[in-house]
Amino acid sequence: MSSLNIISVRPQWQQELAQSISDPTELGAFLRLPESWTAQNQTARELFPLRITRYFASLMKPGDIHDPLLLQVMPNQAEFEQKEGFVADPLEEQSGDHAGILHKYKSRVLVILRGGCAINCRYCFRRHFPYQDHHFGRTQLQQLVELIQSDEAINEVILSGGDPLMANDDQLFKVITALEALPQLKRLRIHSRLPVVLPSRLTEELARRLQVSRLQTILVIHANHPHEVTNTLKGALARWAQHDITLLNQSVLLAGVNDSADTLADLSEALFDAKVIPYYLHQLDKVAGASHFAISDERARELEQQLRARLPGFLVPKLVREIAGEASKTPL
Ligand SMILES: *Cc1c(COP(=O)(O)O)cnc(C)c1O
């Protein structure tokens, strides 16, 4: 056998990723959406490209322009609206000293491990983020290690993005190994939407590597709607749970997607079926182009109250927002 055969074997998830949809017309045809609707919306791809896995597209209801999963990914002409208070960098992240390393909260340091993602969510607060400046290579890993060593208050590293699971297992193993060598660290957290849009990314190899780590591992997935919590995802997460990985979820409140108590309650129930505890429910970050997803604080609090009345406490996520410069997320 020649060595070329080895090179050609790409993991399943990378093959699926290569088949992603980036053309609104293609997504429209796949879902049999009205052509006029697709045509009028697709100009918004100039603001932020369309990107979606075929798996995630297959969860949408054909012919339904109000499908809650479609609304999260399809460019929309409403994104051209400029609304007071909605800005390019709502969390004032784009001025850090160390490229790709955000140390805003005392004990936790967040790393932009990979700029890209398998899905471009229209409400993404990093939709205008200059990711090209945030390559995380050997130099950045060294900087991260030095930052941690210089501050004994840091005991947890959060891998974020983009999406950190866009990195391949080899890259992740390098980062994990470097972090394990730092005795002050207790936990490694991975914040990723890939499990939801590409469940095949939850590989057995990665789970096993995390299980043998000295660091406690937490995977925070990002599902917004119960339709995202499929049997496929449940199966993949159940396997990861067997590797001693704590599973949490965070969601964003989105008008037209999940701004109803029924939907949010169903989401919590579906998550727990998948061994996931609902962690945060975020009020939308005011990023330019996403104002049509906003709901009022008053409505958000009302929804939270309705959830409390219906669910056990551990299935009610904390309703928070992020305010630039604060020492933690802020309860609403
Ligand atoms: C949200 C966030 C964290 C993690 O906050 P937790 O409340 O611990 O989940 C850490 N760093 C940054 C920059 C964040 O935005």
The ligand as a MOL file (V3000), in Angstrom:
LIG
                    3D

  0  0  0     0  0            999 V3000
M  V30 BEGIN CTAB
M  V30 COUNTS 15 15 0 0 0
M  V30 BEGIN ATOM
M  V30 1 C -18.9720 33.7850 28.3180 0
M  V30 2 C -17.5130 33.9250 28.4600 0
M  V30 3 C -16.7940 33.1280 29.3520 0
M  V30 4 C -17.4540 32.0460 30.1920 0
M  V30 5 O -18.3480 32.5440 31.0840 0
M  V30 6 P -19.0970 31.5180 32.0530 0
M  V30 7 O -20.0600 32.3780 32.7980 0
M  V30 8 O -18.0720 30.8830 32.9050 0
M  V30 9 O -19.7760 30.5110 31.1990 0
M  V30 10 C -15.4460 33.3350 29.4800 0
M  V30 11 N -14.7940 34.2860 28.7580 0
M  V30 12 C -15.4520 35.0670 27.8970 0
M  V30 13 C -14.6960 36.0970 27.1440 0
M  V30 14 C -16.8270 34.9080 27.7010 0
M  V30 15 O -17.4600 35.6750 26.8110 0
M  V30 END ATOM
M  V30 BEGIN BOND
M  V30 1 1 1 2
M  V30 2 1 2 3
M  V30 3 2 2 14
M  V30 4 1 3 4
M  V30 5 2 3 10
M  V30 6 1 4 5
M  V30 7 1 5 6
M  V30 8 2 6 7
M  V30 9 1 6 8
M  V30 10 1 6 9
M  V30 11 1 10 11
M  V30 12 2 11 12
M  V30 13 1 12 13
M  V30 14 1 12 14
M  V30 15 1 14 15
M  V30 END BOND
M  V30 END CTAB
M  END
